Amino acid sequence: MNLPNKITVARIVLIPIFILFMVVDFGMGTIYIGGTELSFEHIIGALLFIIAATTDWFDGHLARKYNLVTNMGKFLDPLADKLLVSAALVILVELGSAASWIVIIIISREFAVTGLRLVLAGGGEVVAANQLGKIKTATQLVAISFLLLNNIFFEAIHFPFATIMLYIALIFTIWSGADYFYKNRRVLLDSM
Protein backbone atom coordinates (compact mmCIF):
# COMPACT_ATOMS: atom_id res chain seq x y z
CA MET A 1 0.00 0.00 0.00
CA ASN A 2 1.47 3.32 -1.08
CA LEU A 3 1.42 6.59 0.91
CA PRO A 4 -1.68 8.13 -0.73
CA ASN A 5 -3.65 4.94 0.01
CA LYS A 6 -2.40 4.96 3.61
CA ILE A 7 -3.62 8.55 3.96
CA THR A 8 -7.01 7.51 2.59
CA VAL A 9 -7.22 4.68 5.12
CA ALA A 10 -6.25 7.12 7.89
CA ARG A 11 -9.15 9.33 6.77
CA ILE A 12 -11.50 6.39 7.22
CA VAL A 13 -10.05 5.71 10.69
CA LEU A 14 -10.69 9.36 11.70
CA ILE A 15 -14.43 9.02 11.00
CA PRO A 16 -15.46 7.21 14.22
CA ILE A 17 -13.29 9.55 16.28
CA PHE A 18 -14.99 12.54 14.63
CA ILE A 19 -18.40 10.99 15.36
CA LEU A 20 -17.48 10.42 19.00
CA PHE A 21 -16.64 14.09 19.57
CA MET A 22 -19.77 15.26 17.77
CA VAL A 23 -22.25 13.09 19.67
CA VAL A 24 -20.76 12.59 23.15
CA ASP A 25 -20.77 15.40 25.69
CA PHE A 26 -17.52 15.04 27.60
CA GLY A 27 -18.32 18.13 29.68
CA MET A 28 -15.47 20.17 28.22
CA GLY A 29 -17.48 23.40 28.23
CA THR A 30 -18.31 25.99 25.60
CA ILE A 31 -16.68 29.02 24.03
CA TYR A 32 -17.88 31.97 21.94
CA ILE A 33 -16.04 32.35 18.64
CA GLY A 34 -17.00 34.44 15.65
CA GLY A 35 -20.42 35.31 17.03
CA THR A 36 -21.46 31.77 17.86
CA GLU A 37 -21.37 29.47 20.86
CA LEU A 38 -19.54 26.18 20.37
CA SER A 39 -18.80 23.29 22.66
CA PHE A 40 -15.18 22.20 22.82
CA GLU A 41 -16.28 18.72 21.72
CA HIS A 42 -17.83 20.16 18.56
CA ILE A 43 -14.75 22.26 17.86
CA ILE A 44 -12.57 19.15 18.15
CA GLY A 45 -15.03 17.13 16.04
CA ALA A 46 -15.19 19.84 13.38
CA LEU A 47 -11.39 20.10 13.30
CA LEU A 48 -11.13 16.33 12.88
CA PHE A 49 -13.64 16.55 10.02
CA ILE A 50 -11.64 19.36 8.39
CA ILE A 51 -8.36 17.43 8.80
CA ALA A 52 -9.96 14.32 7.30
CA ALA A 53 -11.43 16.37 4.45
CA THR A 54 -8.06 18.03 3.78
CA THR A 55 -6.38 14.65 3.46
CA ASP A 56 -8.69 14.03 0.47
CA TRP A 57 -6.90 16.76 -1.46
CA PHE A 58 -3.48 15.78 -0.10
CA ASP A 59 -3.62 12.06 -1.00
CA GLY A 60 -4.88 12.86 -4.51
CA HIS A 61 -2.14 15.45 -4.99
CA LEU A 62 0.56 12.97 -3.90
CA ALA A 63 -0.86 10.20 -6.07
CA ARG A 64 -0.88 12.37 -9.19
CA LYS A 65 2.45 14.14 -8.53
CA TYR A 66 4.42 10.95 -7.89
CA ASN A 67 2.48 8.72 -10.28
CA LEU A 68 1.07 6.62 -7.42
CA VAL A 69 -2.48 6.41 -8.78
CA THR A 70 -3.83 2.89 -8.23
CA ASN A 71 -7.16 1.21 -8.84
CA MET A 72 -7.40 0.71 -5.09
CA GLY A 73 -6.96 4.44 -4.58
CA LYS A 74 -9.52 5.26 -7.27
CA PHE A 75 -12.02 3.06 -5.43
CA LEU A 76 -11.06 3.77 -1.80
CA ASP A 77 -10.72 7.56 -2.07
CA PRO A 78 -14.32 8.28 -3.15
CA LEU A 79 -15.57 5.65 -0.69
CA ALA A 80 -13.75 7.41 2.17
CA ASP A 81 -15.29 10.72 1.04
CA LYS A 82 -18.77 9.20 1.02
CA LEU A 83 -18.35 7.68 4.47
CA LEU A 84 -17.04 10.94 5.92
CA VAL A 85 -19.71 13.11 4.31
CA SER A 86 -22.55 10.70 5.16
CA ALA A 87 -21.49 10.49 8.81
CA ALA A 88 -21.26 14.28 9.07
CA LEU A 89 -24.63 14.84 7.38
CA VAL A 90 -26.42 12.37 9.66
CA ILE A 91 -24.88 14.12 12.67
CA LEU A 92 -26.03 17.50 11.32
CA VAL A 93 -29.60 16.20 11.07
CA GLU A 94 -29.37 14.93 14.65
CA LEU A 95 -28.11 18.34 15.77
CA GLY A 96 -30.91 20.09 13.87
CA SER A 97 -28.44 21.90 11.62
CA ALA A 98 -29.46 20.34 8.28
CA ALA A 99 -32.81 19.40 6.79
CA SER A 100 -33.30 15.66 6.55
CA TRP A 101 -34.64 15.84 2.98
CA ILE A 102 -31.41 17.46 1.78
CA VAL A 103 -29.34 14.82 3.56
CA ILE A 104 -31.46 12.03 2.08
CA ILE A 105 -30.91 13.36 -1.45
CA ILE A 106 -27.15 13.75 -0.93
CA ILE A 107 -26.68 10.33 0.65
CA SER A 108 -28.94 8.67 -1.94
CA ARG A 109 -26.80 10.13 -4.72
CA GLU A 110 -23.68 8.83 -3.00
CA PHE A 111 -25.12 5.30 -2.74
CA ALA A 112 -26.33 5.42 -6.35
CA VAL A 113 -22.93 6.51 -7.66
CA THR A 114 -21.18 3.91 -5.51
CA GLY A 115 -23.50 1.28 -6.99
CA LEU A 116 -22.67 2.46 -10.48
CA ARG A 117 -18.95 2.34 -9.65
CA LEU A 118 -19.40 -1.30 -8.56
CA VAL A 119 -21.16 -2.12 -11.84
CA LEU A 120 -18.33 -0.43 -13.73
CA ALA A 121 -15.71 -2.25 -11.65
CA GLY A 122 -17.45 -5.54 -12.43
CA GLY A 123 -16.90 -4.72 -16.10
CA GLY A 124 -13.23 -3.99 -15.49
CA GLU A 125 -13.61 -0.21 -15.49
CA VAL A 126 -12.52 2.01 -12.62
CA VAL A 127 -13.53 5.62 -13.08
CA ALA A 128 -11.82 8.40 -11.16
CA ALA A 129 -13.83 11.42 -10.01
CA ASN A 130 -14.32 14.09 -12.67
CA GLN A 131 -14.16 17.87 -12.21
CA LEU A 132 -17.88 18.19 -11.47
CA GLY A 133 -17.57 15.51 -8.79
CA LYS A 134 -14.64 17.38 -7.26
CA ILE A 135 -16.65 20.60 -7.14
CA LYS A 136 -19.51 18.65 -5.52
CA THR A 137 -17.15 17.30 -2.89
CA ALA A 138 -15.59 20.72 -2.22
CA THR A 139 -18.96 22.44 -1.78
CA GLN A 140 -20.17 19.66 0.50
CA LEU A 141 -17.04 19.87 2.65
CA VAL A 142 -17.27 23.66 2.99
CA ALA A 143 -20.99 23.50 3.83
CA ILE A 144 -20.52 20.72 6.37
CA SER A 145 -17.53 22.42 8.00
CA PHE A 146 -19.45 25.65 8.56
CA LEU A 147 -22.56 23.78 9.70
CA LEU A 148 -20.50 21.80 12.21
CA LEU A 149 -19.11 25.09 13.49
CA ASN A 150 -22.58 26.72 13.73
CA ASN A 151 -21.98 29.14 10.85
CA ILE A 152 -18.92 30.53 12.62
CA PHE A 153 -17.93 34.13 11.73
CA PHE A 154 -21.04 34.59 9.56
CA GLU A 155 -23.41 34.19 12.49
CA ALA A 156 -22.17 37.52 13.91
CA ILE A 157 -23.54 39.33 10.83
CA HIS A 158 -26.63 37.10 10.59
CA PHE A 159 -25.64 35.77 7.16
CA PRO A 160 -26.65 32.11 6.62
CA PHE A 161 -23.45 31.17 4.76
CA ALA A 162 -23.50 27.53 5.94
CA THR A 163 -27.09 27.01 4.81
CA ILE A 164 -26.49 28.69 1.45
CA MET A 165 -23.43 26.48 0.93
CA LEU A 166 -25.54 23.41 1.75
CA TYR A 167 -28.01 24.34 -1.00
CA ILE A 168 -25.13 24.95 -3.44
CA ALA A 169 -23.72 21.54 -2.46
CA LEU A 170 -27.14 19.99 -3.07
CA ILE A 171 -27.27 21.48 -6.58
CA PHE A 172 -23.80 20.16 -7.43
CA THR A 173 -24.64 16.80 -5.85
CA ILE A 174 -27.67 16.35 -8.11
CA TRP A 175 -25.90 17.75 -11.17
CA SER A 176 -22.76 15.62 -10.79
CA GLY A 177 -24.82 12.50 -10.08
CA ALA A 178 -26.95 13.00 -13.18
CA ASP A 179 -23.80 13.69 -15.23
CA TYR A 180 -22.09 10.55 -13.90
CA PHE A 181 -25.05 8.35 -14.80
CA TYR A 182 -25.47 9.99 -18.20
CA LYS A 183 -21.81 9.52 -19.13
CA ASN A 184 -21.92 5.86 -18.05
CA ARG A 185 -25.39 5.01 -19.38
CA ARG A 186 -23.96 2.58 -21.93
CA VAL A 187 -22.47 0.38 -19.21
CA LEU A 188 -25.72 0.51 -17.26
CA LEU A 189 -27.81 -0.44 -20.28
CA ASP A 190 -25.39 -3.24 -21.19
CA SER A 191 -25.60 -4.69 -17.67
CA MET A 192 -29.39 -5.01 -17.74
Disulfide bonds with the S-S distance in Angstrom:
none
